[in-house]
Amino acid sequence: MNLFPRKFPKDEDGQVLKMLYKDGVDFKQLQNVDFFVAVPDKESGESVLKELGDNGFNCELEQDEDTEEYTCYCFVKMLLNHEDIVNIQKQLDELSKPYDGYTDGWGVMVD
């Protein structure tokens, strides 16, 4: 057992990582991380989907039935590392910006 608490940056991503760590997620195992890219409409979403796919991301476009908002979900199998998570979000942001999209967080399914 680790006697010293793990240190995480004090930003939003660091807080999510800290919560996952406290929930017992194994940071030494690859995790399925979902990154969310908000888009203004279906047409923009399809353009973002193509752009992200062309850049090696595995994504799908979904519409929320309640809000009718569109989101591209991008799936990345990776180790939970703050710097990598921040860098992927920056990359998704840059790729989706020409289509009025923007990164809107990320998550990991925990048992």
HELIX and SHEET records of a PDB file:
HELIX    1   1 GLU A   12  LYS A   22  1                                  11    
HELIX    2   2 LYS A   42  ASP A   54  1                                  13    
HELIX    3   3 HIS A   82  SER A   96  1                                  15    
HELIX    4   4 LYS A   97  TYR A   99  5                                   3    
SHEET    1   A 4 ASN A  58  GLN A  63  0                                        
SHEET    2   A 4 TYR A  70  MET A  78 -1                                        
SHEET    3   A 4 GLN A  31  VAL A  39 -1                                        
SHEET    4   A 4 TYR A 102  VAL A 108 -1                                        
END                                                                             
